[in-house]
Amino acid sequence: MAEKAKFQETVNFIRDKFPEQADLAMILGSGLGILADAVEDKKVIDYKDIPNFPVSTVEGHAGQLVFGRLEGKKVLLMNGRFHYYEGYHIKEVVYPVRVMQLLGIKILLVTNAAGGINHAFAPGDLMIIEDHINLMGTNPLLGPNEEEFGPRFPDMSEAYNKGLRKLAERVAKEEKIEYRKGVYAGLAGPSYETPAEIKYLRYIGADAVGMSTVPEVIVANHGGMRVLGISCITNMAAGVLPQKLSHEEVMETANRVRDKFIKLVRGIVREVKI
């Protein structure tokens, strides 16, 4: 099936299930899918039932598309994302973002679990992403440009929308939620980084590191979406503390900070101008 036909089949299927226009979309990272429980009047579709959609294979990613209302807004949530390290082609990883654009969604909130590189950070911190460094070794815009989505050479000087970042900071202060700001480095994974790699990442300006988000944000910007990114610092990266790293720790920390994470996101959704 041709690429355009695939997109149209997916969009038609979702519109049939969720006929209302969503105000914004969210991608929920490892252990952060609990936010989906806060959605009211929700309808849920499993990824496996959506034509041409990949399927999440990682623990902590439910693999469901959720539509409903949150703080008076109509939201479309990806409860679980796709990662390059799962073996998907990079264009499959970002397929849902393209679908969101075709559905007419203009605002995207991306969340992730990340390792802390900045020595001032601690597990459980929430970091508003100011910028990112793409070290995945690929780019989802490689190949012929899809003019209907955006320009050949999209500007990335404000990949994370300044207005949305200011809104997130204001909400955090009003809700008395401590937060950090910083740069997210995206690596391919799935192995955690070595202490030497973390030392390098700190040297080039990264505050946190993870294995997602960057491809989605590139494609969202290519399509003219406004993007806000929030990282949950679930562990300190290799070499920062004398410890071994595990996905179990990531999940445990994400669960521990769930209340303040939900409080922050709800406040942002409530205040954002569509």
N, C-alpha and C positions, 0 to 999 in steps of 0.2 A: 504494500500500500504506500502511495506517495506521502511525503512528509506532511503536506498541507491537509491531505485527507485524514491522516492520523489525528492531527490536532483538532480538526473539525469534528471527528467522531467522538473524541474525548470531551470537547466543549459541549456538544449536543447532549451527551449522556448526563453530564453534570447539571446542565441547565434544566434538563427534564426532572432531575431529582431535587434541585435547588433553584426554582424559577426566580426567586427574588435576587436583586442585585446586591452583592456584598459591598460594604463600605470599605473594608480593609481585609487583608489576609495576614496570617501568621504561620511561621514555620517553627515548630516546637522541637527543641533538641533533646539530647539524652536525659531522661529522668524528669523533664519539664512538661511532659504531657498532662500532668495533673490539672493544668489550666483548662483543659477541655471539659473537666467536670463542672467548671463554673459557668459554662455556656447554658443559656436557657432556651427552651423551645427547640432543642437541637435535633438535627437529622444527621445520621452517620452512614457513610459508605466505606467499606473496606477497600483498600487499594487494589486488592486482587480482583475486585468486581468492576473496576473502572477500565474501560478499553484503553490499551496502549500504555497504561501506568506501570512503572516499576513496582516492586514490593520491598518493604523494609525487612532486613534480615538481622538487625542488631537489637540486643536486649535494651529495653527502655524506649523503644520506638514502636508504638502500637500499630502503626500502619493503617491509619484511618483518616478520611477526610470528614471534617465536622463543620456543619453550617448551623448557625443559630444567632442568638442575640447576647451581647455582652455590654453592659453599661449603656444600653440604649442604642448601640450600633449593631448593624448586621455584619457578622464576621465569618470568614472562611478559614478554618484552621487545618493545617497539616499536622496531625498528631504522629510525628515521626517523619524523618527525611531519608534521602538516599545519599550514599557516600561513594566517592570515587573508589575507595579501597574495597568496596564490596564487589568490585569487578564490573560495575556499570560503565558504559561509555560516558564521557563527561557531558555529552548532550542529553543523555538519559537522566543524569543527576539533576539537570536544570529544567527538564521537561515540564514539571508542575508550575514553574514560574512563568514559562511561556503561556501555559494554559490560563493562569491567573490574569495575564495581560489580555488575552483574548476574551476573558470574561468581563473585562472592563475595570478591573481593580487597579487603583492608582497608588495605594499605600501598602507597604510590606514591612512587617515586623519579624526579624529573624532572631532566634535565640539559639544558644548553644552551651554546652558544657566545655570548659576550657581549663588548661593548666596555667597556673600563675607563674610568670617569669619575673615580674617586678617584685623586688624584695619587700616592698611596702604592702603587698597584697597578702591575703590569708584565705584559706579554704572557706567558702561560704559567702565571699564578697560577690557583689553584682557589679559588673563593669559595663558602662555605656561605651560602645565601640565608636571611637573617633575616626579610625582609618584602618586599613588592613595592608598586609604584605602577602602577595601571592607567591608562595614557594611550592605550589603543587606540581609544577613542571608542565602545566598545560593551561589552556584557556578555553572556556566554553564557546567563544566566538570564532575559534579557528575554522577555516573553510570559507565557502561562499557566504557573503553577508546576506542576511534576510532583511531586505529593505523595508518590508512591512512592519518589522519590529523596531528597527533603529538604524543609525548610521554605521558606516564601515569602521570608523574610528571614534568610538564614544568617549566623551570626557569623563574622567574618574576623579576629578579634583575635589568633588564633594560626594563621594560614594555613599556616605552616611549623612543624610539630610541634616543640615545645621539647625533648621527650625525644629525638627523632631527631637534632635539631641537636647536642645534647650528646653523643650517641653518635658522630656524625661527627667532632666535635672530639677526642674521646678516641681514636678510631681513628687520626686524623691524627697525634696526638702520639705514640702508641705506634709507629706506622710511620715516624716522623720525616719526615712530609710537611708542608711549609710550607703554610699555608692562610690565607685571608682570610675575613672575615665582612662582610656588607653587604646593602644594599637594591637590588633589581633593578627597573628601570623597563621596562615593556613598552609598546612603540609598534607601530603597525600596519605600518610599512615600506611597500614594500620599499626605498625610498631610505634611505641612511644619514643620520644626523642632521646638521644644520648645526652649526658651532661655537657659534652663538648658542643653539641648542636644548640643546646639551650644557652650556653655562654655566647655563641655566635648570634643567636636571635636577640639576646639582650643587647649585644653590641650594636646591632643594626636598628634598634629602636622598638622591638616588640615588647609588649607588656603581658601578653597572654598568647597561648598557642592551642590550636585545635586542628581537626581534620574535616571541617565542613565550612559552610557559610559563604566563603569567598566566591565560588562559582555562581551561587544563587544571586549574590549581590551584584556581580558583574553583569549578569543577564538582566536583572531588574533595572539597573541603570541604563543599559542598552535600550530597554523598552520604555524609559521615561518614568519609571516608578520612583516614588519617594521612599527611602529605606531608613529604618531604625534598627540597630543591632544591639542586643544585650547578651553579654556572656555571664554565665554563672561559673565562678572560679571554684571548681570542685576539688582541686588538688594543687599542690605546688609541683612545678615541672621538675624533671630529673636534675639532680645535683643541687637544687635549691635547699632541700632538706634531706637528711640521711634516711631515705625511705625507698621502698619499692612501690611501683605504680600499678594500679589495678582498676579495671572497669567497675568492680564492686564498690570501691571508694568513691568513684564518680557518682554512682547511683545513690549511695548513702548520703553524700553531701547535698546532692540536688534535692533529695527528700527533706533534708534538714532545713533548707532555706525556702521551701515551697511557699510558706505563708507570705514572706516579704516579697518574693518573686511575683506571686499572684496579686498582691496589693499594689505593687508598682505597675504591672501591666494593666490592671483594671483602671488605675488612675489615668494612665496614658490614653487608653481607649476612650475613657469618659471625656477627656479634655481635647482630644485631637480634632482638628477642623478638617472635614472631608472636602 
